Amino acid sequence: MRKTILAIVKKLLHTIVLLLVLSFVVFSFIRLIPGDPVRISMGPMTPEETIAQKRSELYFDRSLPVQWAHWLKGVVTEGDFGESLFTHRNVAEDIKQYLPKSLELVFYCAIFILIMGVLVGTISAIFKNSWLDNLIRFISYLGVCTPAYAIGVLLLLVFSYTLGIFPIGGMPNIPDNYVRTGMMGLDCLLVGDFALFGQVFKCMVLPVLSLSLGSIAYMARIHRGAMVENINADYIAFAQVAGVSQGKLVMKHLMKPSFIPTLTIYGLQVASLIGNAFIIEVIFRYPGFSQYSLNVIQNKDPYGIVAVTFVFGIIFAVVNILVDIGVAFLDPRIRINTSE
């Protein structure tokens, strides 16, 4: 147990170093972007003195190491990510406003992917080489090959424009006094407005499906392959000879070891959901963090770009650590090696 804790602490330290290096690299790349972001933000008619003063306030007139050190000091001591030239307010406020919305979308996707990926993969493995297995594998192949934005556009055309079952896009307005966590659906539940929660959930169905279907297909293929491989293991044959029922054999003896590679893939898929949500949030006009990220990139917002990259790095790091812990928990033979 002590070695495991030490290994987790070591991974956290490695993650902190990687995030620091990542932020510095992004700062360096921003300097290569053509054009002056301050002038772009303030407009071409702004006097040169005003632009120079603003550039000085944002430390853009200092050297790169000094600018990066000033930004890092604000992040560590005050949680201050700098002023956004796109929204003209502190980037931390933008993160607080937009990130919870995307995390809620990712939460729904993560649950849907886990349930459907394992279920479909298990069914495909149980009925190996049958017509059902072949059908699932064919559909899974299509799901893996089809990009999320194509699925989103197709769902939008069929279920919104043609059938009118779901809204075309956007989200209902949430009263300011409802806001607790920034997650629209959760805030509606916390105040007991189930009707508004139903509207929010209905607006999120198509974005969730668009983001999830490709990951479900990929995860189902991985889980099926792991189960088919473990079916031929000696301990499974022994359990069959011992008269273990089919249901108990699958759930108790086959599912747990087969879930180890599935969990690794699942963690990577969940971590990449926010990044993959860029186009989906634009298509469905979802006011989330990915759409905000796209806006700051298009507007060459230096502190916004660095903050977005920093947040994505933290999300990937946290998910990676959780996956390592989950894998070690599932298989006692796998231990986090402190020498790694």
N, C-alpha and C positions, 0 to 999 in steps of 0.2 A: 504493500500500500504506500509506503514511504517513497519507494522508487517511482511509483506511478505519479505521485504528487510532484516529486522533483522533476520528472520528465515533463509534466504539464507546465510547471513554472519555466523550465528551459525553453519550451516551445513558445510560451508567451514572450519571453525575452527576445527570442529570435524574431517573433512577429513584430515586436516594437522596433527592432533594428530595421527590418524590411520596410516597415511603414515610413520610417524616417528617410531611408534611402529613396523610397518611392516618391515621397513628397518633394525631395530635393531634385530628383530627375524631372518631375513634372514642372517645377519652377524653371528648370533649365530649358525645357522644350517650349514653355510659354514665351521665353525671350526670342525664340526663333519664329514666332507667328508674325507675319507681316502686318504692319499698321500699329498705330498707337491706341491701345484700348481706352485710355482716358479721353483722348480726342474723339474716338468713336462714340463713347458714352455721352459726352457733353455736347457733341454737335460741332459742325465745321465753323459756325459763326461765333463760337465762344472765344473771348480774348485770350491771347497767349499767356498773359499773366495769371489768369484764373486757372488755366490748364496746368501751368507750372506749379501753382500752389496746391492743386489737387494731387498732382503727381508726388509732391513732397509729402503731403499728408499720408499717402498710401505707401510711402517708402519706395516708389518706383524710380526715384532718382538716385538710389543707393546701389551699391554693388550687389550681385546676386547672393553671396553668402550672408551679407547684412540683412537683406530683405527676407531671406528664408529664416534667419535666426529671429528676426522681429516677429514674423508670423508664428513660428514655433513657440516662442515665449507666450504670445497671446493665447494660443491653443491650450498650452499646458497649465498656465496660471489662471486664466479667466474663461476658458472655453470660447475664446474669441477667434473666429476663423477669418476675420477681416471683413471689409465692406465690399458688397457686391456692386459692380458697375452696371449690372443688369436690373436688379430690383432696388438698388440704392438704399440698402439696409444691411445689417449684419448677416453674414452668410449663416451663422448659427440659427438665426430666426427662420431663415428659409428652410434649413434642414428640419427644424422643429415642425414647420408647417407641412412640408411635402413628404418627408421620409415615412412618417407613420402611415400615410395613405398607401404607399407602395408596400410597406411591410404587411399591412392587412391583406392586400392583394396576394402577396407571396404566401402568406399564411394559409389562405384558402387553397391556393395552388398546391402547396406542400402536402396538405391533408389529402387532396384529391389524387395527387400523383402517387402517394404512398399506398393508399387503399387500392386504387385501380391498377397500378403497376404490379403490385404483389398478387392481386386477385387474377388478373389476366395472365400473368406469367405462370401462376400455379395451375390454372385450368389448362393452359397450353401444354405444360409438362405432364400433367396427369393423363391427358388424352394424346400423348405423343404419337406423331405420324398419322393421326386420324384427319378426317376432313375439317374438323373444328380447329385442330392444331394448325393445319395448313392455312386455313382462313385467317386465323389470328396472326400468324407469321407474315402473311401477305399484307394485312392491314397495318401491322407494326412496321413493316418495311416502308410502306407509303408514309406513315406518320413520321418516321425518322428522316425521310428524304424531303418532306414538305416543310418549308420554313414557316415560322410562327405567323409572320405577317400575311402569308397567303391563306393560311387557315383562318385568320381573323377576318380578312376581306370576304372569304367565302361564307363564313358564319353570319357576317353582317348582311350580305346580300340575301341569304336564304331566310334567316330568322327575324331580321329587322325590316328590310325593305320589302320582301316578298310576303312573308307570313305575318309580320307585325307583332310577333310574340314578345320580343324584347326591344328596349329603347335603342334608337340609332346610335346614341353615344351620350357622353356627359354624365354628370351625377347630380342628384337633387341637392338643393341648398340645405345646409345644416345650420340651424339657429346657433348664434354665438354662445348662448347659455347652455347649449348641449355639449360643447367641446370639453372633453376631459383628457383624452389620450391623443387626439388627433386622428384616430382611426374612426371613420365615419360610422360604420356598422356597429362597432363596439360602443361608441358614444350613444347611439340611439338605444341600444339595449340597456345601457347603464341608467338612462333617464326614463326607461320604460315605454318609449315610443315605438311599439312594434310595427305599426303601419309604415312609419318612415324607414324602419330597418328593412321591411319588405321591399320598399322602393330601391333602397341602396343595394340590397342583395340582387335584385333583378337586374340592375345596371351592371353588376359585376360578373354575371354569369358568363357572358360571351368573352370578356377579357380573360377570365380564369380558364375557360375552355381553350382559348387560343394559345395561351402560354403553357398549358398543361399537356395537351394531346401528344405533342412531339416527345416530351419527357416520359410520358406514360408508355409510349411505344418503345422507346429505347430501354427503359427500366424493365419492361415486360420481357424483352428479348434477353437481357442479362439474367433476370431471375429464372427464366425458363432454362437457359443454358446451365446455370448453377444447379438447378434441381435435377435436370437430366443427368448431369455428371455425378451427382451424389446418389442417384437411384442405384447406380452400379457399385456402390461401396459395399464392403463386406458386412458392415454393421446393419445395413438395410436388409441384405439377404438373410442375415441371422434373425432379424426381427420378423421377417415374413415367415420363416420356418417356424418361429416360436408362436405363430398364430396371432400376431398383432393386427388389429383391425386396420382397414385402409385409412379411415379418418385419423386414427391415433398415429399411424405410421407417418402420414403427411405432416400433421400439425406438431407432433412432439419430436420425431426423429429426423425428419427431412427439412422442415421449414427453417429451423434455427441455423444450421450450418450453411444452408443455401442463401440465407439472408445477408451473410457477411459481404460478399462482393456487391450485392444489391444495395446495401447501406452505403458503401463507398460511392457508388454511382449516384445514389439518391442525394447524398450530401453535395456533390459537385453540381447536380442539376438544380437543387434548391438555391445554392449560392449564386448561380448564374442567372436566376430568374429576374432579378432587378435589372441586370445589364441587358437581358433579352427583352425587357419590357419597353425599351425605347420606342420602337415603332408601334407596338400594341397600344401604348398609352396615347400616342398621337392619333392612331386610327379611331380609337373609341373616345377620344377627348377626355381621358382620365387624368385628373389633376394630381399626378403622383410625382415621385422624386426623379424618375427616369425622364419624364417630359421636362422637368426643371433642368436636369443635367443637359439635355439636348439644347435647351435655350441658352444656358451659360456658355456652352461650346460654340454655338452659332454666333453669339455676341462677343466672343473672345474675352470673357470675364475671368481674369487671372485667379483671383481668390475663390471664385465659384468653382472653377475647374479643379483646382487643387483640393478643395473640400470634397467635391464629388469623388475624386480618385481616392482620397483618404477614407471616405465612408465605405466605398466598395471594397477597399483593401481590408478594412476591419471586418466587414461581413464575411468575406472569404476566409479570413483567419479564424474567426469564431466558429464557423461551420466546420472547418477542417479539424479544429481541436475537438469539437463535439463528435465528429465521425470517428476520430481515433479512440476516444473514450468508449463510444458505442461498440466498436469492433472488439476492443479489449474485453468489454463486458460480455459480448456474445460468445467469444471463444477464449476459454481460459488459457489456451496454448499461446495466444497472442498477447504479448505484454509490451507496453511502451518501453523501449530500450533507452535508458538514460544516456547511453553512449552515442546515440544518433545525433 
